Amino acid sequence: MEKLRLHQAQQLIEEAGKSKIADKKFKTPIAGKINSKLHGEIMNELLESEEFIYSSRPSHKLNEEEAKVYIDKILNVRSKLDQILADFGVIEKESPEEEIKKLSGDVLILTSKSNFKKVFSKLGVDSQNILVAGVPLEANDMKILNPKIPEAALGGIKKKIEHLKNDIQRKIDGRNLKKILVIIEADKASEIFGKRAEEIYNAEVVVLDNLKDLSPEEFKNILK
């Protein structure tokens, strides 16, 4: 049974490694070091995906939800295979910007300042996947930040909050985004915003000391 599973995993590796780009040329491998951790992750992903072969018998047809999980695993394998091929010079390594663009392709990034948006764009994120929130997500949070704020001023803020929420939903629906990532610096207003985003959107929140110093490698780790 174990031999059969390994054979099937090898077949899946071959299929996952086939490029869909006709003009992609594979070079002769050069000397390199095997990334055993990455190799193990590939095998695990493939063996997990193999469960769909058994659960979908005899037709091997998958519904939409099952197909998403299955294909996500195969795409993860393909991405990791590309990393190994690049390590051995078989294909060109992607630039950090290209890799970040791929990793952030289905992510909506919310942040608190316009200059932070420029940082993310420079690192490779599509500007359409970034929103700058100039207001909290709940009007009452403004009272926490400024207890003396007049009630009359809250009316305008509520409208801005409504526009922000509409923009968030429009981005999610229009660009088929699957994850919301809030990246902020450690100040009271941003942390309150991050907490609300967790509650409302189940967002992942990352708080940095100095966002402008964010390196491509650090950003890739956040996105992964």
C-alpha positions in Angstrom: 0.0 0.0 0.0 2.8 2.4 0.9 4.6 1.7 -2.4 1.3 2.4 -4.2 0.9 5.7 -2.4 4.4 6.8 -3.2 3.9 5.8 -6.9 0.8 7.9 -7.0 2.6 10.8 -5.3 5.3 10.6 -7.9 2.7 10.7 -10.7 1.1 13.7 -9.2 4.5 15.5 -8.9 5.0 14.9 -12.6 1.6 16.3 -13.5 2.0 19.3 -11.1 5.4 20.1 -12.5 4.3 20.4 -16.1 4.3 24.0 -17.2 1.2 25.4 -18.8 3.3 28.1 -20.5 4.3 26.8 -23.9 7.4 28.8 -24.3 8.9 28.0 -20.9 12.2 26.4 -21.4 13.8 24.1 -18.8 17.6 24.4 -18.4 20.1 21.7 -17.6 20.2 21.3 -13.8 23.2 22.7 -12.0 24.7 21.6 -8.7 22.7 22.6 -5.7 21.4 21.6 -2.3 18.1 19.7 -1.8 15.6 21.6 0.4 14.5 18.6 2.4 11.9 20.6 4.3 10.3 21.9 1.1 10.5 18.4 -0.5 8.7 16.9 2.6 6.0 19.6 2.3 5.4 18.6 -1.3 5.0 15.0 -0.5 2.6 15.7 2.4 0.5 18.0 0.2 0.3 15.3 -2.5 -0.6 12.5 -0.1 -3.3 14.7 1.4 -4.7 15.4 -2.1 -4.6 11.6 -2.8 -7.5 11.2 -0.3 -9.8 12.8 -2.9 -9.0 9.9 -5.2 -10.5 7.5 -2.7 -13.3 9.7 -1.4 -14.6 10.5 -4.9 -14.8 6.8 -6.1 -16.1 5.6 -8.4 -16.7 8.7 -10.5 -13.8 10.8 -9.2 -16.0 13.8 -9.6 -15.6 16.7 -7.1 -18.2 19.3 -6.2 -17.2 23.0 -6.2 -16.0 23.1 -2.5 -14.1 19.8 -2.8 -12.5 21.0 -6.1 -11.3 24.2 -4.4 -9.5 22.3 -1.6 -8.0 19.8 -4.0 -6.8 22.4 -6.5 -5.4 24.6 -3.7 -3.2 21.7 -2.7 -2.1 21.0 -6.3 -1.3 24.7 -6.8 0.7 24.8 -3.5 2.7 21.8 -4.8 3.3 23.5 -8.1 4.6 26.6 -6.5 7.0 24.6 -4.2 8.2 22.6 -7.2 9.1 25.8 -9.0 11.1 26.8 -6.0 13.1 23.6 -6.1 13.5 23.8 -9.9 14.8 27.4 -9.5 17.3 26.2 -6.8 18.8 23.9 -9.3 18.8 26.4 -12.2 16.2 24.5 -14.2 14.0 27.6 -14.3 14.7 31.3 -13.6 14.1 32.5 -10.0 11.2 34.9 -9.7 12.0 38.4 -8.5 10.8 39.2 -5.0 8.2 41.6 -6.5 6.8 38.8 -8.8 6.6 36.4 -6.0 4.9 38.9 -3.7 2.4 39.8 -6.5 1.4 36.1 -6.7 1.2 35.6 -3.0 -1.0 38.7 -2.6 -3.2 38.0 -5.6 -6.2 37.0 -3.5 -5.5 39.2 -0.5 -7.0 42.5 0.4 -4.6 44.6 2.4 -6.0 47.2 4.7 -3.7 49.8 6.2 -4.0 53.2 8.0 -1.9 55.6 6.0 -1.4 56.5 2.3 2.4 56.3 2.5 2.0 52.7 3.7 0.1 51.9 0.5 3.2 53.1 -1.5 5.4 50.7 0.5 3.1 47.7 -0.4 2.9 48.8 -4.1 6.7 49.1 -4.3 7.1 45.6 -2.8 4.9 44.2 -5.6 1.2 44.3 -4.4 -1.4 45.3 -7.0 -2.6 48.7 -5.9 -6.2 47.5 -6.5 -5.7 45.0 -3.6 -4.8 47.8 -1.1 -7.2 50.0 0.8 -6.3 52.9 3.1 -8.7 53.3 6.0 -9.0 56.9 7.1 -11.7 56.2 9.6 -12.5 53.4 12.2 -14.8 50.6 11.3 -17.3 51.6 14.0 -18.4 55.2 14.8 -18.2 54.4 18.6 -14.5 53.8 18.2 -14.0 57.4 17.3 -15.3 58.3 20.8 -12.6 56.1 22.3 -10.0 58.0 20.3 -11.6 61.4 20.9 -14.1 61.4 23.8 -14.9 65.1 23.2 -15.9 64.7 19.6 -19.3 66.5 18.9 -22.3 64.3 17.9 -22.7 66.4 14.8 -19.2 65.4 13.6 -20.1 61.7 14.0 -22.7 61.9 11.3 -20.0 62.7 8.7 -17.7 60.0 10.1 -20.6 57.4 9.9 -20.9 58.1 6.2 -17.2 57.7 5.6 -17.3 54.4 7.5 -20.2 53.2 5.3 -18.2 54.1 2.2 -15.2 52.3 3.5 -17.2 49.1 4.2 -18.8 49.3 0.8 -15.3 49.6 -0.8 -14.1 46.6 1.2 -17.0 44.5 0.1 -16.7 45.7 -3.5 -13.0 44.7 -3.6 -13.8 41.3 -2.1 -16.6 40.5 -4.6 -15.1 42.2 -7.6 -11.6 40.8 -7.4 -12.6 37.5 -5.8 -10.4 38.1 -2.7 -10.3 35.4 -0.1 -8.3 36.9 2.7 -8.2 40.3 4.5 -4.8 41.3 6.0 -4.5 44.4 8.2 -0.9 45.7 8.3 -0.4 48.6 10.7 2.0 50.3 13.0 1.6 50.2 16.8 -0.6 53.2 17.5 -3.9 53.4 19.3 -6.1 54.2 16.3 -4.6 51.5 14.1 -4.8 48.8 16.8 -8.5 49.6 17.4 -9.0 49.4 13.6 -7.2 46.0 13.5 -9.3 44.7 16.4 -12.6 45.6 14.6 -11.4 44.1 11.4 -10.8 40.9 13.2 -14.3 40.9 14.6 -16.1 42.0 11.4 -14.1 40.3 8.7 -12.1 37.7 10.5 -9.0 39.6 9.2 -5.5 38.7 10.1 -3.7 41.6 11.8 0.0 42.3 11.7 1.4 45.1 13.8 4.9 46.4 12.9 7.2 48.8 14.7 8.3 50.5 11.5 6.3 49.5 8.4 8.6 51.5 6.1 11.5 49.1 7.0 9.5 46.0 5.9 11.8 43.9 3.7 10.6 41.7 0.8 11.5 38.5 2.7 9.6 39.6 5.8 6.6 40.6 3.7 6.6 37.2 1.9 6.6 35.4 5.3 3.6 37.5 6.3 1.7 36.6 3.1 2.5 32.9 3.5 
